[in-house]
Amino acid sequence: MQIAIIGGGAAGFFAAITCAELNPACRITIFERGKNVLEKVRVSGGGRCNVTHACFDARELVKHYPRGSRELLGPFMQFGPEQTVEWFAQRGVPLKTEADGRMFPVTDDSLTIVRCLQRAAHQAGVQVHTSARVERFAPMPDGPWQVWVAGQQRPLVFEKIMVAAGSNAAAWETLRSLGHDIVEPVPSLFTFNTKDTRLRDLSGVSVPNATLSIPGTKLSADGPLLVTHWGLSGPGILRLSAWGARDLHRVAYRFPLQVNFLGNINAERAAEALKEVKVEQGKKLVAAHAQFGLPLRLWQNLTLAASIPEAQRWADMDKKNSAALVGQLTAAVFLIAGKSTFKEEFVTAGGVSLKELNFRTFESKICPGLFLAGEVLDIDAITGGFNFQAAWTGGWLAGRAMASLNASALP
């Protein structure tokens, strides 16, 4: 049985390996348009590869997916992070868990994951063609699929095909021509651009836990916040960008962002704490002594924004000074005027409508014999290994289904 997989990324490789190991009679070919396979795996996690997340309860796991949470519950119960950890361990690649739940190979090297997948594919007999751009694909009247590869004079014929080409506009266009509804893709994980003077010269400064919200909306998130030379980044910002992907796209990434640098400490509690500081540290300069564990440079910029003179001592703080400082600490509003891609990890919200997929097999409901997984689907997650987990899960279920002569009969 000849099977074509379009896309040499995480989902494509996982599907190919799963299918080939379950049914050695399958002849599987991966077509990758780039010069190298598994490029996102290689660059992810700063070159360490955030393989998955130590969230082993499927009902909790789906809460990290702005799009796809309902549909992924069943698949995660069959193949979730626990199974992912076991899969790599069986192939000689143990994973470790960091304090925030992210899981990496113990080598801290993404090439460990890349080589593991390449080795498993090779051992299973999977053929891999790089610089092989699939121009289009279409079903034949009697069931098989024709695949046109750039440079090939004639189309190749396969019994089944899988599209795991990521956020590929050409693949989406072909799928649309076959009757699929494509949800317009927009960026999902991105950082916020702002030239606010309160962040001047603070690049590299971080806050361990901030609460972020967009006034006038229900969008909010919390987590570590990082100041960059172009604005704001960090897990908290990325969570907000994922949940607000479509709303923020509609306003051209121009919106107010409210930041509580103290996280779960609200204005009332902050004001009470500052009263105590005024009593206990009255002779000290306000700007010179950061409170609440904030970095000194950030504290100094916020006191300046609150119009507190550098020479002012805590004992001389009046109600107006204190209220202004509390406002800067717990409800600072920054005008966002654009976005930037988060490192090399470009993720989109959008793709094939989830209504058109059988999530038991990841087979199209529109085109029998066509399987879909990874970013080609309208599924995305916050940062932390969750996007890769969706790819492993989709690839595993699709590979298992393709290995069967009758995928729809699988339990």
DASUL-V10741 format. One record per residue. N is the residue number from 1. RES is the residue in one small letter. D_FIRST is the distance of its C-alpha to the first C-alpha in whole Angstrom. Layout:
n | res | d_first
N | RES | D_FIRST
N | RES | D_FIRST
This chain:
n | res | d_first
1 | m | 0
2 | q | 4
3 | i | 6
4 | a | 10
5 | i | 13
6 | i | 16
7 | g | 19
8 | g | 20
9 | g | 22
10 | a | 22
11 | a | 20
12 | g | 17
13 | f | 18
14 | f | 18
15 | a | 15
16 | a | 13
17 | i | 15
18 | t | 15
19 | c | 11
20 | a | 11
21 | e | 14
22 | l | 13
23 | n | 9
24 | p | 10
25 | a | 7
26 | c | 5
27 | r | 6
28 | i | 8
29 | t | 11
30 | i | 14
31 | f | 17
32 | e | 20
33 | r | 23
34 | g | 26
35 | k | 27
36 | n | 26
37 | v | 24
38 | l | 25
39 | e | 28
40 | k | 29
41 | v | 29
42 | r | 31
43 | v | 34
44 | s | 34
45 | g | 37
46 | g | 39
47 | g | 36
48 | r | 36
49 | c | 33
50 | n | 34
51 | v | 31
52 | t | 32
53 | h | 35
54 | a | 37
55 | c | 37
56 | f | 35
57 | d | 36
58 | a | 34
59 | r | 36
60 | e | 38
61 | l | 35
62 | v | 34
63 | k | 38
64 | h | 37
65 | y | 35
66 | p | 37
67 | r | 34
68 | g | 31
69 | s | 33
70 | r | 33
71 | e | 29
72 | l | 28
73 | l | 31
74 | g | 28
75 | p | 25
76 | f | 28
77 | m | 29
78 | q | 25
79 | f | 25
80 | g | 28
81 | p | 30
82 | e | 31
83 | q | 27
84 | t | 27
85 | v | 30
86 | e | 29
87 | w | 25
88 | f | 27
89 | a | 30
90 | q | 27
91 | r | 26
92 | g | 30
93 | v | 30
94 | p | 33
95 | l | 34
96 | k | 38
97 | t | 39
98 | e | 42
99 | a | 45
100 | d | 44
101 | g | 40
102 | r | 38
103 | m | 36
104 | f | 35
105 | p | 34
106 | v | 37
107 | t | 37
108 | d | 38
109 | d | 36
110 | s | 32
111 | l | 31
112 | t | 31
113 | i | 28
114 | v | 26
115 | r | 26
116 | c | 25
117 | l | 22
118 | q | 21
119 | r | 22
120 | a | 20
121 | a | 17
122 | h | 18
123 | q | 18
124 | a | 15
125 | g | 13
126 | v | 13
127 | q | 14
128 | v | 17
129 | h | 18
130 | t | 22
131 | s | 24
132 | a | 21
133 | r | 22
134 | v | 20
135 | e | 22
136 | r | 21
137 | f | 18
138 | a | 18
139 | p | 16
140 | m | 16
141 | p | 18
142 | d | 15
143 | g | 13
144 | p | 10
145 | w | 12
146 | q | 14
147 | v | 15
148 | w | 18
149 | v | 19
150 | a | 23
151 | g | 24
152 | q | 21
153 | q | 22
154 | r | 19
155 | p | 17
156 | l | 13
157 | v | 11
158 | f | 8
159 | e | 6
160 | k | 8
161 | i | 11
162 | m | 14
163 | v | 17
164 | a | 19
165 | a | 22
166 | g | 25
167 | s | 28
168 | n | 27
169 | a | 29
170 | a | 26
171 | a | 23
172 | w | 26
173 | e | 27
174 | t | 24
175 | l | 23
176 | r | 26
177 | s | 26
178 | l | 23
179 | g | 25
180 | h | 25
181 | d | 29
182 | i | 29
183 | v | 32
184 | e | 34
185 | p | 34
186 | v | 37
187 | p | 37
188 | s | 37
189 | l | 38
190 | f | 42
191 | t | 45
192 | f | 48
193 | n | 51
194 | t | 54
195 | k | 58
196 | d | 60
197 | t | 63
198 | r | 62
199 | l | 59
200 | r | 61
201 | d | 61
202 | l | 59
203 | s | 55
204 | g | 54
205 | v | 56
206 | s | 54
207 | v | 55
208 | p | 53
209 | n | 53
210 | a | 54
211 | t | 53
212 | l | 52
213 | s | 52
214 | i | 52
215 | p | 56
216 | g | 55
217 | t | 52
218 | k | 50
219 | l | 48
220 | s | 49
221 | a | 48
222 | d | 49
223 | g | 48
224 | p | 49
225 | l | 51
226 | l | 51
227 | v | 53
228 | t | 52
229 | h | 53
230 | w | 52
231 | g | 52
232 | l | 51
233 | s | 48
234 | g | 46
235 | p | 44
236 | g | 47
237 | i | 46
238 | l | 43
239 | r | 42
240 | l | 45
241 | s | 43
242 | a | 39
243 | w | 41
244 | g | 43
245 | a | 41
246 | r | 41
247 | d | 45
248 | l | 45
249 | h | 43
250 | r | 46
251 | v | 49
252 | a | 48
253 | y | 48
254 | r | 52
255 | f | 53
256 | p | 55
257 | l | 54
258 | q | 56
259 | v | 56
260 | n | 58
261 | f | 58
262 | l | 59
263 | g | 56
264 | n | 57
265 | i | 61
266 | n | 62
267 | a | 65
268 | e | 68
269 | r | 67
270 | a | 67
271 | a | 70
272 | e | 72
273 | a | 70
274 | l | 72
275 | k | 75
276 | e | 75
277 | v | 74
278 | k | 77
279 | v | 79
280 | e | 78
281 | q | 78
282 | g | 80
283 | k | 82
284 | k | 78
285 | l | 77
286 | v | 74
287 | a | 72
288 | a | 72
289 | h | 71
290 | a | 67
291 | q | 67
292 | f | 64
293 | g | 62
294 | l | 61
295 | p | 61
296 | l | 65
297 | r | 64
298 | l | 62
299 | w | 65
300 | q | 67
301 | n | 66
302 | l | 66
303 | t | 69
304 | l | 70
305 | a | 68
306 | a | 70
307 | s | 73
308 | i | 75
309 | p | 77
310 | e | 76
311 | a | 79
312 | q | 79
313 | r | 79
314 | w | 78
315 | a | 81
316 | d | 82
317 | m | 79
318 | d | 80
319 | k | 78
320 | k | 77
321 | n | 75
322 | s | 73
323 | a | 72
324 | a | 71
325 | l | 69
326 | v | 67
327 | g | 66
328 | q | 65
329 | l | 63
330 | t | 62
331 | a | 61
332 | a | 61
333 | v | 59
334 | f | 58
335 | l | 57
336 | i | 53
337 | a | 53
338 | g | 49
339 | k | 46
340 | s | 44
341 | t | 41
342 | f | 41
343 | k | 40
344 | e | 37
345 | e | 35
346 | f | 35
347 | v | 33
348 | t | 33
349 | a | 34
350 | g | 32
351 | g | 28
352 | v | 26
353 | s | 28
354 | l | 27
355 | k | 28
356 | e | 25
357 | l | 23
358 | n | 22
359 | f | 23
360 | r | 21
361 | t | 18
362 | f | 19
363 | e | 17
364 | s | 19
365 | k | 21
366 | i | 22
367 | c | 18
368 | p | 15
369 | g | 12
370 | l | 14
371 | f | 15
372 | l | 18
373 | a | 20
374 | g | 23
375 | e | 26
376 | v | 24
377 | l | 25
378 | d | 29
379 | i | 29
380 | d | 32
381 | a | 34
382 | i | 37
383 | t | 37
384 | g | 37
385 | g | 33
386 | f | 32
387 | n | 30
388 | f | 28
389 | q | 28
390 | a | 26
391 | a | 24
392 | w | 23
393 | t | 23
394 | g | 21
395 | g | 18
396 | w | 18
397 | l | 18
398 | a | 15
399 | g | 13
400 | r | 14
401 | a | 13
402 | m | 10
403 | a | 9
404 | s | 10
405 | l | 9
406 | n | 12
407 | a | 13
408 | s | 17
409 | a | 18
410 | l | 18
411 | p | 21
